[in-house]
Amino acid sequence: MKEINLIAAQKDIEDALSAIETMEEILKNETPSKDSIKEKFVFLSGKVQQLENILKEEGILD
């Protein structure tokens, strides 16, 4: 895997995990608004899409 893609993939994974942790805390400790959940979900979806693109570029995914 190209070094630049590896670094980008690691960053995307870290960002996605952080978003998941934040969503978990929000769901445990408060009643979240639909907009708050939607915002985090859209962010997470974007990170997953970026990871998918990197893996496709590297020939790992079709």
N, C-alpha and C positions, 0 to 999 in steps of 0.2 A: 504494500500500500504506500502511495506517495506520502512523504512526510507532511506536506501541507494538508492533504486530505485526512490523515490520521489526527492531526491537531484539530482540524475543524470538526471531525466526528467526535472526538473526546469532548470538545466544548459543547457541542449540541447535546450529547448525552448528559453532561453535567447540568446544563440548563434545563433539560427535560426532567431530570430527577429532582432538581430544585423546585420546579413547577409542581410536580406531583406531591412533594413534601408540603409545599405551601397549601395546595388544595386539601390535603389530608388534615392539616391543622385548622383550616377554615371550617371544614365540615365537622370536625370534632368539637370545636370551641365556640362556634357561633352559627347562626342561621344565615347562610350566605344568600345573596341575591342571585337571581337568575343571570343577571348581567355579569356578576363577578365570576360565576362558574363558567359562563360562556367565554369570557375573556381568557381565562386560564386554559380552557379547552382549545380555543383557537390557537393560542401560543404553543401549546403542546403539540397540536396537529402540525403546525408549521415546522417545529423542530424535527418531528418524525419524517416529514416530507424532505427536509434538508438531508437527514441521514440516509434516506432512501436514495436520493440523488447521488450522494457520495458513493454509496455502495454500488449503484448502477455504473457510475463512472469508472469505478475500480474493477468492474466485471464480476462482482460478487453476487449481485442480483441481476436478473434478466429484465 
